Amino acid sequence: MTKQQKRRWDEDGRNLFEFMGLPWPYRRPKQAWKRAEDGKILTLADPHEPCANEVVMLHAWKYHRDARTVIVTGDLGDYYSRSRFRKRKHVAFRDELVAVFNRLEWLATNWLDVRVMIGNHDDRPEKYMTDNVPDAESLIMTERNMLDRLAGFFDNVQIVGHQVPGTAVNITHIYQHGDILFTHGEVSLKQDSGILTRIDDYAKAWNSHLDLKPWRVLAQSHNHRESSKASSRGKKWMLLPTCSDPYGTSFDYIYTPRMMGTPPDVGFSIFWQFGGVTDINESRSFVFPVVGGRTMPI
């Protein structure tokens, strides 16, 4: 980074932290990494900050801080304030940014290697700008993605997706980690198997165009449902539970008089992978019971 680039980064950072109401210059906490367990991957799907589930997060921190890698498979932030849907409550955009930044700081402090996918909710600030700026060309002066900017303060946090080699195509809803195909596809169907079949069929159909590597495990977030099916051919399909709080501000839509859908599955997932090959028998999700407005410890 040149002196000019460093000066610009500092100026942008000062403005961002002033907006968030945080002190500048930023001093990140001292790392508190535990001795990492080779092959262990902690997966946190759909935290939807500021609505992350503290019972789930505390459990992950207490019992799985030895994971070598933690992967957030999209929707780290919810950005309720920038949603195009009707809102029943007021949430300040500044508070949402602070919650996302604080969660990134927590992840970067407690785990050695943090990888974050961009979900459809993480894109809400950019979609809001696109919808509300008449001169679309002016958007070149804005951030490509706020999550990317916030993650830039931590050298052990990567924004991950799938870059098609030799092209400008970068896909944020697909990420391959060894033989695991993580997806955050905007696919909503009643049957769990229908969601996974559709995604698997899509990946197979687009395999050569996207230059995907062979996968044995398909792990889909976004649906806030837990499901797991191992095939006789040594493959495994999974829907990943959400690590958000279903009683958080962002989820008022699930309690509407339309009386649709099913309650979300709350939890996280652990994968064991050695040399890029996943142990499908030992890899699983952990679901926490939700009773009367509370997430119960397991």
Buried (B, 14 or more C-beta within 10 A) or exposed (E): EEEEEEEEEEEEBEEBBEEBEBEEEEEEEEEEBEEBEEBBBBBBBBBBBBBBBEBBBEBBBEEBBBBBBBBBBBBBBBBBBBBEEEBEEEBEBEBBBBBBBBBBBBBBBBBBBBBBBBBBBBBBBBBBBEEEEEEEEEEEEEBEBBBEBBBBBBEBBEBBBBEEEEEEEEBBBBBBBBBBBBBBBEBEEEEBEEBBBBBBEBBEEEEEEBBBEEBBBBBBBBBBBBBBEBEEEEBBBBBBBBBBBBBBBBBBBBEEEEEEEEEBBBBBBBBBBEEEBBEBEEBBBBBBEBEEEEBEEE
